[in-house]
Structures are given as C-alpha cells and as structure tokens.
Amino acid sequence: MGYLELTLSCNGYTLRLGKDKDGNHHALGVTKIEGLESSELEVSTTDNALADGTHVDGKRILKRPIHIEASFRSDRDNQQNRQKIIRFFNPKYTGLLTVSFNGITRKIDYELEGWTFVKTSVHGRLAFTVDLMCPNPYFESMDDFGKNLAETNRQLAFPWRVLAQKATVPAPNKGLALKGQITGYRRMKKQVQLANDGDVPASIRVQFMAARGIVKNPKITLADSGKYIRIVTDMAEKDTLLVDTSDRHQVIELNGENIYHRIDRMSEPFKLETGVNSLEYDADEGYMNLDVRLFYTPQYLGV
C-alpha cells in the first residue's frame, strides 16, 4: 500500500503530516499537494530574422513552488492545535521539507510564502493551506556521499602473531607476522570513480589534508572532461584545505581562512556529472603526503 509522509522542520519545531511507511497516520492528514514532481522552467529564445522558427538560447529551472492543503483528523484539541500551527509557520526562518513517498525519501529547503486556515465551522476539524517557495528547485538525497581518494587498504590475516625474534618453524596452520611485514598499503593510483545517481550535476566539497608532510599546489581533476581545480599554495603538515564548488556558496579555505584569490587562473570549478565520473588528485610536490576526502549530495528533479 502506498504512503506519503511530509515532515516540515523550522526553528526547532517539527510538523508531520500524512502516513508513514508502517501505515501509521499522523494527526494531520494531507488532502492536496502540488509541486513535488516538477518545477517551473524558463526557456530563452531569439527569433530568426531570415528563417522559420526560433533559436533556443538557454534553459533555466526556476524556484520551486509547493502547495499543501492539510487538515487534522480529529476536532479534539482545536485550540491547542491552532496555536501550534500559528507558532510553527514563522516567516522569519528557513525551513526544511522532507518527503517520503512510496519508498523514496528526499529533502528540500524552503521559505514560507504564505498560509491560512481554511474557513470551517467553529467546532469543525481544523484545516489550513500553505505555500512554500524553494530557492534551490532540486530535491536532495538524505545522505552525503563521501570517498577518501587516498585511502589506505588494510591487509591482515587472522589468526596471526608477532614474533620478537626470528622465527624458526611456525606452528602448523598458524599465521605469521615478522618484523617489517606489510599489514596494509596506501593507494598509489591517484584516480577513482564516483557515481552520481541524481538527475543533474552535483557540486563537490573536497578536503585536502597534508597528513604526512608538506604539499605544494594541490589539484583535483575531472578526468572525463579535463576540468580541474588547482590551488596555488604551500601546505605545511596538518594543514587542511577546503574547496566547495556549490553555485550558491563557492569556497576555498586554508585552515578556515579564505584564500579564493589563490586559485589557478586556468581552473574551472566543476561538478560531478550524472552517471560515473573519474576523478584524479595530484600536487606539484608531495602528493603522497595528501589525504583527499570528497563529498557530494545527489540532486533530483522531483519525488
């Protein structure tokens, strides 16, 4: 059986509507909802002077409006519920809408455009309508995906034992670890593959850490396109460099200090394309000293 559950969170308060995946009904039921499946689209065109039709210059997905109509399932506690709704829909704060629909759960930030109680009899069930505006029109995955591009692969066999002196004849069926034996190895290949299962390209957040010594001019490249981000800076051991390619909040910080002006002029902040992406990290000096962690959140056109 299908279900739809809406969770609105704002300023420390939470409002739940609909039915959860276990079939439990919340006190508030959803009677109508619009805007989950798509957002508004703007197509820019230029008329052709000497040819039929028009030329498409570009396309842009606009802000997402979401309209919700809901009512309480019972007329008990009308006055308390009325005050709860008035307190919750505070236009001063940004909220988060989480939608769970038939096994898919996604989230989106919203601003309150307006709301009102639906006129009913004084003792009838309390109902209201609310209009939300989402500046970023894309729904996001509930999880951030991350990958350590320079991870160490562990290699231990069990059972095993360490001998203080040179071994003679090992006991039958026993593992043996001598001084200097490899128990793990560091990834030497600087290229990894990451999958973006979203509907649109996803911005990335990259954390470079000079974990084992100095690093000069770290760089990350989207191998499929050749686009790269290179930061002209010297990193001392334990320094941390953060790069964020979000359209709304591009960041380059070294130990919390803004150093966006140190970006290589040929750099082009990129996003992960839909599907499988190949990425490669490097540095002019000391790339083996790097730990490189990359995070991204897939985005979707609807739920």
N, C-alpha and C positions, 0 to 999 in steps of 0.2 A: 504494500500500500504506500502511495506517495506521501510526502510530507513537505512542509515549508515552515521553517523557523527563522524569525528575524530577531537579532539581538542588537539593540542600539545602546552604545556606551558614550557617556558625555559627562565631564566634570565630576567623575567619581560615582555617578549613578548608572544603573543598568535597567533597561526595559526590554522584556522578552515578549514576543508575540507569536501566535501560530501554534504549531505542533512539532515536537522534537522527533528524532529518528526512532525512539522507542514507542511512539504513539501517544505520549503524554501531552495533553492540551494545556497551554498556559492560560492564565486568567484573561488575557487579551487575545481575541481572535482576529485574523486578517480577513477582511471582507473584499478588499480590492488592492492590487498593487500594479504599478506601471513603471517601466524604466530599467528592469533587470536584464532584459535581453539585448538592448542596444542603446546607443547614444546618438545625438544629433551629428550630422555630417555636413560640412561646408565644402562645396566644390567651386574652385575659382576657374573662370573661363575667360577667353578672349575671342571675340568674333573674327572670323577670317574675312578680309576685305574682298578677296577675289575667288573664294572657294566656298563650297557648301559647308554648312555645319559650323562648328566652333572648335577652338583649341583648348584642351584642359591644361591649365597651368599648375594646378596642385589640388590636394585634398587635405582636409583638416578635420579631425574629430573634435567636436566642441564639448563643453561641460555636459555632464550627465544629470538630467532631472529625474528624480524618483518620487512618485506619488504613492502614498499609503493611506488606506482607509481601514480603520480598526474599531472594534467595539468590545466591551467587557462581556463575558459570557453570563454574568450574573448582575443583578441590580443591587446586591448587597454591598455595603461599604461605599456607596456612591460618593459621599462627601470626602472620605479619605482618598479614594482613587482620583477624584477631581483635583485635589491639591497635589497629589503625586505627579499627575500629568503636567500641571502648570509649572511645578518646580523643575521637572525634567527638561522640558523644551525651553531652554535658556539660550537665546540667540547670541549671547556673548562668547560662547565656547564652540570649538570644533568638535564634532562627534565622529564615532566610528560605527559603521553599519556592517554587521556580519550576517551573511545569508547562507543558510543550509537548505539545499533543495535537492531532494532525492539522491543523497549520497555525495553531493558536491558542496563544499564549503569554501567561500571566498569573502574577502573583506574590502571595504572602500571607505575613505574619509569623506565626510560631508559637512556642509554648512546648512543651517536652518534657514529656509526661505520664508516659511510661514506655516501656521497651523491654526486650527479652530475646532471647538466642539461642534458636533452635529446637533441641531435642534431636535430634541425629543421631548416627551412629556417629562414633567418634573421628577416622576418616580420611575421613569423608564431606564433601560440599560444605557450606561454612559458610552458615547461613541465620539470619535474625532477623526479628522483628516489632517495629514501633514505633508508638506512639500519640502524635499531635500534637494540641495544642489551640490554636486560633486565636482570640484575644480579639475581634479585628475579623473578623466572619464573611465579609466580602466580599473576593473576589479583585480585584486592581488591575491596570490597564494597565501595561505595562512602561515606558511613556513618560509624562512630564508634558507636558501641552499648555499652551502659553503664547501670549499675544497682547499686543502693545503697543497699547493703546487710543488712544494719542495719537501714533501713528507719523507720520513724515514720508515722503511719497511722492516718490520721485526722478523727475525728468523731464529727461533729457539726450538729445540727438540726436547720432548719430555718422554720418560724421565731423564734427567741429566744430573751431572755432578761436576764440581770444580775441584781439581787436584792441586795442592800446594806444590808438589814436587812432580818430576817427570814420571809419567805413568809407565808401569811395566805391562802386565797383561790385564786388560779390563775384564771385569766380571761379565759373564755371559748375559746377553740381552739387556745390557745397561748402556745408556747414552754416556758420552764422554765429552767434557769441555776442557780443553787445555788452555793454558795461558796464551792469550792472543787470538783465540778462536773467534770467528765472526758471529755475533748474535743479532746482527741487523745490518742493513745497508741503506745508504742515502740515495734517493732517486737522482741519477745522473742525467736522465733525459729531461730537458727543460720544457717539453711540450706536453700538454694534457688536453683531453677532450671533455667538454661540458655540454649538457643537453638543456635547451630551453624549450619546455613544452607549452609555453604561453602562445598567445595569438599575435603578439607584437614584440619587437626587440626589447630587451631588459637591460637597464643600466646596471653597472657593476660597482662594487666597492672593493678596492684592493688594499691590503695591508702588507707593506714591505717591512720586515724587521731584520736589522743587521745582527743576527743571533750569535755569530761566531767570529766577528771581526769587522773591519772597515769595508764599506761598499761605495763605489763611485758610480753615479748616474744610473740608477735602476730604471728598468724599462719593461713594459709588458706589451705584447703584440697579438693582434687578432690575425692569426696566420692565414686564414681563408681570404682576407681582403688586403692584408699588408698594413692596415691601420695600426698605429702604435701610440703609446703614451710614454714619454721619456722625461724624467725629471733631472735637471742638471744640478746635482747637489752631492756633497760628500756626507756619508752616514758613518758615524762612529759606532762602535759596538754597543748594542742595546738600543740604538735609535729606532724609532718607528715612524714610517711614512704612510699616510693615508691618502688614497685617491678615490674620489667619488665622481662618477660620470652622469649623475642624475641631471636632467634638463632643468629642474627647479632648484637644484642646490649643488652645483659643481664645487668640489672641494679638493685642495691639495694642502695637506698639513704635515709638518715635520715636528713630532713631539708636541702636537697641539697648536703649533704656530703656523699661521697662513703663509705659504710660500708659493702661491699660484704663479707668481711672476717668474719662477724658475723653470716653468715648463718649456721643454724644447719647442722652438717655433714651428717645427715641422710636425709636431704631434697633432693628433686628431682624436679627441676623446670619443670612444666607441661604445657600442652596446653589444650584447650577445644577440645574434640573430636567432629567429625561430629555428628549431632543429638542433643539430650537433655542431658545436663550434670548437675549433682548435686554437689554443692559446699557448703562448711561449713567453717565458720571462728571461731576463738577461740583465747584465750590468757591464759597464766599461771595465770595471775591475771588481773582483771579489764576489762574483755571482754565487760561488759555492758557500759564501757566508750568509746567504739570504734564507729567511723563511718567508714564503709568499702565500698569503691567505686571500682567497677571492670569494665574495658573497654576492648573491643576486636574488631577486624576487620575481618570478614569472608574473606577467600581467595578461588579463583576459578581456575580451570584448563584452562578455556578459556572463550570466549564470544560467 
